[in-house]
Every structure is written in C-alpha cells, then in structure tokens.
Amino acid sequence: MGVEPFETVEAGKRASKRARVLLAAKLHTPSGVYDARLRDLSRHGALIESPALVKPGMAVTFERGASRVTGTIAWASGIRIGLAFDHPIDENELLIHIGRATPMAAPIGYGRSGIAHGMSARERRMAQAWSVAVGLNLPEKDG
C-alpha cells in the first residue's frame, strides 16, 4: 500500500497531520516483542494492529526499521492499539524506509527464451544432436 499524503484530522481537541500507512513494525511490551502493522502515524502517536496483550497506560517501545520510539498505550480494542509517543517525532524518520528498491542479484532478460540460450559450446552441440534426432531445427548461433 505504501503511504497516503499527510492530512489534517481533527479528533476531539487534537488537530494533527496523519499519514495512513500499512507497514510492518514491532511492539516491545513488558511481556515480550510482538509483530505489528502500522496503520496510521502522526507526530504524537500511531494506530497499530497487533496481537499484543496491552492495557491503557502501559509503557511500550514502538519499532519500525531502525527507528525506536517510546510511548504509552492510550487505548486498546481487539487488535487495534492507540499509541501516544513520549515525545513528538519526525514522521519522515519512520517513513523513510518506504520505496527503497531492493537491489536485484542479476538483471532480468526480457528477450525471447530459447532452448540454447545461455548454454556452453558443449551443451549446445549436445542439444543440436538431440534436436536432429527428434526432428527439431535449432538456430546455429546463440541469440
């Protein structure tokens, strides 16, 4: 999904920019570390989904990539958890990991595949001999 642009959301007394996201994260609680999905992010808090057993007021650490943010559970309902960060954050610090392309091991060839493509000279001779035996015509040059 990635990120939708920050938008102003007014909820009760607060008005803050929020980014709707769907990113993997971790939630560190007194009872252990849990996988989480970051769903909504602002400078002051986040909405996550996690199977962690938490209660309002519990101190936790939220982790996304190399970023770790301490905070408090503001509310919890089912797997949805509202986090209040201890200090305002720079949202871009957490979102910086989005869109980084994973380097590919080798370039992908989009040419027409063929039985002889990428064969050694010996393998090619064997394939040509086999093709004559079964009535196929292989091209003389690789390509």
Backbone hydrogen bonds in HBPLUS format (Angstrom, degrees):
<---DONOR---> <-ACCEPTOR-->    atom                        ^
c    i                          cat <-CA-CA->   ^        H-A-AA   ^      H-
h    n   atom  resd res      DA  || num        DHA   H-A  angle D-A-AA Bond
n    s   type  num  typ     dist DA aas  dist angle  dist       angle   num
A0004-GLU N   A0020-ARG O   3.10 MM  16  5.52 158.8  2.15 156.5 162.7     1
A0007-GLU N   A0018-ARG O   3.00 MM  11  5.51 151.1  2.09 140.3 147.3     2
A0018-ARG N   A0007-GLU O   2.88 MM  11  5.51 151.1  1.96 148.9 157.0     3
A0009-VAL N   A0016-SER O   3.20 MM   7  5.89 165.1  2.22 146.2 148.7     4
A0016-SER N   A0009-VAL O   3.37 MM   7  5.89 154.9  2.44 151.2 151.0     5
A0011-ALA N   A0014-ARG O   3.06 MM   3  5.52 149.1  2.16 145.9 155.3     6
A0014-ARG N   A0011-ALA O   3.14 MM   3  5.52 148.6  2.25 136.8 130.8     7
A0019-ALA N   A0041-LEU O   2.77 MM  22  5.16 154.7  1.83 146.1 154.7     8
A0041-LEU N   A0019-ALA O   2.92 MM  22  5.16 147.8  2.02 138.6 149.0     9
A0021-VAL N   A0039-ARG O   2.89 MM  18  4.84 161.2  1.92 119.3 125.2    10
A0023-LEU N   A0038-LEU O   3.16 MM  15  5.09 156.4  2.21 136.5 143.7    11
A0038-LEU N   A0023-LEU O   2.73 MM  15  5.09 162.2  1.76 160.0 160.8    12
A0025-ALA N   A0036-ALA O   2.88 MM  11  4.95 144.8  2.00 146.6 140.7    13
A0036-ALA N   A0025-ALA O   2.96 MM  11  4.95 147.4  2.07 136.2 128.9    14
A0026-LYS N   A0063-GLU O   2.84 MM  37  4.99 154.3  1.91 148.6 152.8    15
A0063-GLU N   A0026-LYS O   2.91 MM  37  4.99 164.8  1.93 152.0 149.6    16
A0027-LEU N   A0034-TYR O   2.83 MM   7  5.15 155.1  1.90 149.2 156.5    17
A0034-TYR N   A0027-LEU O   2.88 MM   7  5.15 161.3  1.91 142.0 148.1    18
A0028-HIS N   A0061-THR O   2.76 MM  33  4.94 177.1  1.77 162.4 161.4    19
A0061-THR N   A0028-HIS O   2.98 MM  33  4.94 154.6  2.04 138.9 145.8    20
A0029-THR N   A0032-GLY O   2.81 MM   3  5.25 170.5  1.82 155.1 157.8    21
A0032-GLY N   A0029-THR O   3.15 MM   3  5.25 162.5  2.18 107.8 113.3    22
A0037-ARG N   A0049-GLU O   2.85 MM  12  5.11 148.5  1.95 142.9 153.1    23
A0049-GLU N   A0037-ARG O   2.90 MM  12  5.11 144.9  2.02 137.1 148.4    24
A0039-ARG N   A0047-LEU O   2.87 MM   8  5.51 165.2  1.89 159.9 162.4    25
A0040-ASP N   A0047-LEU O   3.29 MM   7  4.91 148.8  2.39 138.5 137.4    26
A0047-LEU N   A0040-ASP O   2.91 MM   7  4.91 156.9  1.97 134.1 138.8    27
A0042-SER N   A0045-GLY O   2.90 MM   3  5.39 154.5  1.97 172.2 165.1    28
A0089-ILE N   A0043-ARG O   2.87 MM  46  4.84 154.9  1.93 129.1 136.8    29
A0085-PHE N   A0044-HIS O   2.83 MM  41  5.40 155.7  1.88 132.5 139.4    30
A0046-ALA N   A0083-LEU O   3.08 MM  37  5.11 146.7  2.19 124.6 133.1    31
A0083-LEU N   A0046-ALA O   2.79 MM  37  5.11 174.2  1.80 161.9 163.3    32
A0048-ILE N   A0081-ILE O   2.93 MM  33  5.30 168.5  1.94 156.0 159.5    33
A0081-ILE N   A0048-ILE O   2.84 MM  33  5.30 162.6  1.87 156.4 157.6    34
A0050-SER N   A0079-ILE O   2.82 MM  29  5.13 154.1  1.89 142.3 148.0    35
A0058-MET N   A0055-LYS O   3.09 MM   3  5.78 158.1  2.14 146.7 147.9    36
A0057-GLY N   A0073-ILE O   2.77 MM  16  5.26 166.2  1.79 150.1 150.3    37
A0073-ILE N   A0058-MET O   2.91 MM  15  5.36 154.5  1.98 147.1 155.4    38
A0060-VAL N   A0071-GLY O   2.94 MM  11  5.48 168.1  1.96 142.7 145.5    39
A0071-GLY N   A0060-VAL O   2.95 MM  11  5.48 154.5  2.01 157.7 154.0    40
A0062-PHE N   A0069-VAL O   2.74 MM   7  5.12 168.9  1.75 157.9 155.6    41
A0069-VAL N   A0062-PHE O   2.77 MM   7  5.12 160.8  1.81 152.2 158.9    42
A0064-ARG N   A0067-SER O   2.95 MM   3  5.31 158.6  1.99 148.3 155.4    43
A0067-SER N   A0064-ARG O   2.96 MM   3  5.31 153.1  2.04 137.0 135.0    44
A0086-ASP N   A0070-THR O   2.99 MM  16  5.86 170.8  2.00 135.8 134.9    45
A0072-THR N   A0084-ALA O   2.84 MM  12  5.28 156.0  1.90 145.8 152.6    46
A0084-ALA N   A0072-THR O   2.88 MM  12  5.28 165.3  1.90 159.1 164.0    47
A0074-ALA N   A0082-GLY O   2.76 MM   8  5.29 159.4  1.80 149.6 154.0    48
A0082-GLY N   A0075-TRP O   2.90 MM   7  5.11 168.6  1.91 143.0 146.9    49
A0077-SER N   A0080-ARG O   2.85 MM   3  5.31 168.1  1.87 160.9 164.1    50
A0080-ARG N   A0077-SER O   3.06 MM   3  5.31 147.9  2.17 136.2 131.8    51
A0093-GLU N   A0090-ASP O   2.83 MM   3  5.52 148.4  1.93 120.6 129.5    52
A0094-LEU N   A0091-GLU O   2.99 MM   3  5.51 129.2  2.26 111.0 122.4    53
A0095-LEU N   A0091-GLU O   3.01 MM   4  6.27 152.2  2.09 147.8 156.6    54
A0096-ILE N   A0092-ASN O   2.86 MM   4  5.49 119.1  2.24 140.2 147.8    55
A0098-ILE N   A0095-LEU O   3.09 MM   3  5.77 169.5  2.11 124.3 126.7    56
A0117-HIS N   A0114-GLY O   3.36 MM   3  5.38 157.1  2.42 102.5 109.0    57
A0119-MET N   A0116-ALA O   3.25 MM   3  5.63 154.9  2.32 138.0 132.8    58
A0124-ARG N   A0120-SER O   2.87 MM   4  6.08 153.3  1.94 151.0 159.1    59
A0125-ARG N   A0121-ALA O   3.01 MM   4  6.28 158.3  2.06 149.1 153.7    60
A0126-MET N   A0122-ARG O   3.06 MM   4  6.36 159.2  2.10 150.4 155.9    61
A0127-ALA N   A0123-GLU O   2.91 MM   4  6.14 155.0  1.97 146.7 153.7    62
A0128-GLN N   A0124-ARG O   2.87 MM   4  6.13 154.9  1.94 151.0 157.8    63
A0129-ALA N   A0125-ARG O   2.96 MM   4  6.19 157.4  2.01 147.3 153.3    64
A0130-TRP N   A0126-MET O   2.95 MM   4  6.18 159.8  1.99 147.3 153.0    65
A0131-SER N   A0127-ALA O   2.83 MM   4  6.01 155.6  1.89 145.3 152.6    66
A0132-VAL N   A0128-GLN O   3.05 MM   4  6.29 152.9  2.13 147.9 153.4    67
A0133-ALA N   A0129-ALA O   3.20 MM   4  6.45 156.1  2.26 144.1 150.4    68
A0134-VAL N   A0130-TRP O   3.06 MM   4  6.41 141.9  2.21 149.0 159.3    69
A0135-GLY N   A0131-SER O   2.86 MM   4  5.83 110.6  2.35 136.9 153.5    70
A0136-LEU N   A0131-SER O   2.65 MM   5  4.64 158.3  1.69 144.8 144.4    71
A0135-GLY N   A0132-VAL O   3.31 MM   3  5.03 151.6  2.39  93.8 102.1    72
